[in-house]
Amino acid sequence: MKVLIIGGVAGGASAATRSRRLAEDAEIILIERGPDASFANCGLPYYVGGEIVKRDKLLVVTPERLRARFNLDVRVRTSAEAIDRQSRRVRLHDLATGRVYDETYDKLILSPGAAPLRPPIPGADLPEIFTLRNLQDVDRIKERVDQGVNHAVILGAGFIGLELVENLVRRGVATTVIELQNQLLPPFDHEMTTPIAEHLRQHGVTLLLGQSAESFARAENGIAVHLQSGGTIAAQLVILGVGVRPESKLAVDAGLEVGPRGGIRVNEFLQTSDPDIYAVGDAIEVKDYVTGDATQVPLAGPANRQGRIAADHIFGRPARYRGTQGTAIVKVFDRTAALTGASEKTLRRAQRHFRKVYIHPANHAGYYPGAEAMSLKLLFDPHSGQILGAQAVGGAGVDKRIDVLAVAIQAGMTVFDLEEMELAYAPQFGSAKDPVNMAGFVAGGLLRGDHPQLDVETVLALPAAERPALIDVRTPEEFAAGSLPEAINIPVDELRAETGRLPTDRPLAVFCQVGQRGYLATRILLQKGYPAANLGGGYKTYQLFFPPLSPS
Amino acid sequence: MKVLIIGGVAGGASAATRSRRLAEDAEIILIERGPDASFANCGLPYYVGGEIVKRDKLLVVTPERLRARFNLDVRVRTSAEAIDRQSRRVRLHDLATGRVYDETYDKLILSPGAAPLRPPIPGADLPEIFTLRNLQDVDRIKERVDQGVNHAVILGAGFIGLELVENLVRRGVATTVIELQNQLLPPFDHEMTTPIAEHLRQHGVTLLLGQSAESFARAENGIAVHLQSGGTIAAQLVILGVGVRPESKLAVDAGLEVGPRGGIRVNEFLQTSDPDIYAVGDAIEVKDYVTGDATQVPLAGPANRQGRIAADHIFGRPARYRGTQGTAIVKVFDRTAALTGASEKTLRRAQRHFRKVYIHPANHAGYYPGAEAMSLKLLFDPHSGQILGAQAVGGAGVDKRIDVLAVAIQAGMTVFDLEEMELAYAPQFGSAKDPVNMAGFVAGGLLRGDHPQLDVETVLALPAAERPALIDVRTPEEFAAGSLPEAINIPVDELRAETGRLPTDRPLAVFCQVGQRGYLATRILLQKGYPAANLGGGYKTYQLFFPPLSPS
């Protein structure tokens, strides 16, 4: 068996080493255009910032190691130019010597990755405007920062963009982020990004959301970024982080099927429309595990698994790729944002019915020092309670809860299963009722009808005449510090005695700080015969949707 | 409906507040023998050590709050003396006034908890010898430490015992631990506690494992602890942490069924043998979620859930308690140990077939600074691959992996599902192949037969003549720093060329540092026709079973 693999990094390197483990006698050739067979692309921003000091740390595995340990034929600085499917040959181009030659294969694995987009903006192709994909890119960016940069502009507020922002600020560079959408981190729902935006502003970052660059031009000391909204930003460093495009040209030219956004089409075995050609990693179209729709998710974890599964299938193992949940996480200074499964906007796009709850728990027992707050959003099926997606933002422990919920989604679990979860509790790690349990209690109560809930953004979007009366059941002190427009304050501890103060001409929407007192108040009022519902997640959820204006 | 609840803390308080949420008009009476309706018993050791400074922090909820917010009839300093099931009455004793009176109930919930054991050792009942259950106990212990303690003895190396040790050392107290078993933390398998024992010794703690106290006696300056092995320890503070016994006397006297170890018998709705009487918390016998056997698991999380479920059932909700997984965690200085599901010794006791793997990954990507090592043991069914239990010990990230595996056990997932898990990866949080995925790869490979594995403790227990040849495939430098007895060193990168050096008279047991190079070496050798197997978890697992002698 002769396996030819085009592209190293995550998917290709995994396919190569897995192939060798399965088949000691196979001929395995790994072709990589760059000089490095595999590198830690998720670590690149931290080398710019100096968090990762040694460049060598970013080399996951050297070509020498792959040769010695895995007996692979590794050819770096080699480009694949064309596939001849009929004769099962790939035209290769040795970039060092210029030699062009053909290599045959029994099975071909394409792992070409995805290239950073350069948007069609005048000047976007200036060589001083950087993108970040590999070690050579990061060398150039780091060199530029080392030379001295006062002001940097990052176009695009995705994961890599924000990681770059943090690392530039760490280097003392004043940084502006320009993002076309009116939110950071587009895979998240808008409101869940509010704490990250605030945190970035607190670190002196200028966020221009819902804005775009009209053109870039060379200026005296760097680049002038002209905004579509008018105005110009002078920057010594501009990095484009506006997304990636699958490098599927080789596949397309060979007549392999691709999706509407350029992703190579594969079946569950990672075979393309030619069963002797597999494709893995950022270049392929995958199935969304929750919605079942085709999507493109450039993530390292799935790429690794796909490489492994392609090798398994080639060597006769029963392995299938089950789709991608889109589990992802980003740390921005001291805040973490993570998600798994479908977002609310994905579900709306897919016209899928859902319900949602928000909770705002601490990561561990409040009585133990150092508890950090988080906000957790859970999306679930309104009938079965099946978990469809989750997002969390906060400090420590966000990663753990999203991982737990990622497994729950994989297992097809419901919100009722979350109520029963038995997670590890000691005061440093969680609470006897973990945030995941709490999310289950709130969602389960909602589905059982114990706990009617209204969404604050929906309520506030209603015309005043149709709006329920807003009852703030927090303390007078909390009420005085800020409440919802036109809310009436009746603390929950006084509610039983003070029902006479409740409006009787409208339904009641009760709320507290995070939803818990509001839940009790709702239960009291419902049982006393009042048409009441709880505003899910309370004042803190309101603040996610309607953040106080930042000073910056 | 009149609900009478005996005992507050976790299960009783949860039952009371849940009952109120479900039934605004119910009469709900909460009886508590102590002065506090509910307190954070898992936080008590940290108040001794000063990590938790304010005593108030340990009060989860005051009687006043329960009255005002939940309209509960809370009676603290009140003891329940007898149940008259016929007339549905409980005899109560107001400890403050001495008044004895009867209270009727429609439904009774028993949440009496479990009392620390005082072992039948002469002198164990001296008033200067403490146990730790409630705030009054911790006040006494703290007062004693504040007075000045040079040397403390903790009898019992369970969770609370070790938490106390850490906090005493933090207070500058030289501490000795005496444990009857030959390991710390009895719920864990022996070898998984090795890193905790080493860590405690590094912090100057004296561990006397497999030893016991013969007697305690008053001495000039405190207590003389006489050991069964001979010798005496002079201590100014002795705390007993040898386990708890369900406080089931009230139930037994009322003729309710109890198990052989005194736990109150309940059905899945938490009803005792009298359907009008429920029992929850540390006093009950529960079903082990994995083995199905009856067990007693004194943990806060299950107690809270049981309280909630009992209330649900009383008020007509469909809720069932599904059993306890025994998920637990403890932090000891900078190390964490956690487990979920069945241990190896539990499975052996239950005569259940199983396989196991060990891995020794870092908590996050090695290229990002601050990665911490952990050891993870996974137990699973040899046929279906269903996950039966997991244990981990290490630094950061141990809690997350055990929580993920706890959910996997709850969902009935297999090791093959672990291979597919899509967990949140950024370099601060994990790896593209998370430790949980890695455990799945190793276990899955083992079950698919790709990867025959031998357990190091089994191999070394064989007579020399029956032992396979031990092949150390690490580097010469690693080999020189320490290897298994009589191992031959052939580095994996040279193995293909050096097969001539392999013994041919015996099967081969290959090993490396953590198992990964050993796996590749096994694959190479098997495919070349050698009878090879990998020593699971490599040299690091060997060191768990056979730790180098500590200097202390």
Interface residues (C-beta under 8 A of the other chain):
Chain A: A10 R20 R21 L22 A23 E24 D25 A40 C42 G43 Y46 E51 I52 K57 L58 V60 A68 R69 F70 N71 F159 Y289 L299 A300 G301 P302 A303 N304 R305 R317 R322 T324 Q325 G326 T327 A328 I329 V330 K331 T336 A338 T340 A365 G366 Y367 Y368 P369 D399 K400 I402 D403 V404 A406 V407 A408 Q410 A411 M413 D417 E419 E420 M421 E422 L423 A424 Y425 A426 P427 Q428 F429 G430 A432 K433 D434 N437 R448 D450 V492 D493 R496 R517 Y519 L520 R523 I524 Q527 K528
Chain B: A10 R20 R21 L22 A23 E24 D25 A40 C42 G43 Y46 E51 I52 K57 L58 V60 A68 R69 F70 N71 F159 Y289 L299 A300 G301 P302 A303 N304 R305 R317 R322 T324 Q325 T327 A328 I329 V330 K331 T336 A338 T340 A365 G366 Y367 Y368 P369 D399 K400 I402 D403 V404 A406 V407 A408 Q410 A411 M413 D417 E419 E420 M421 E422 L423 A424 Y425 A426 P427 Q428 F429 G430 A432 K433 D434 N437 R448 D450 V492 D493 R496 R517 Y519 L520 R523 I524 Q527 K528
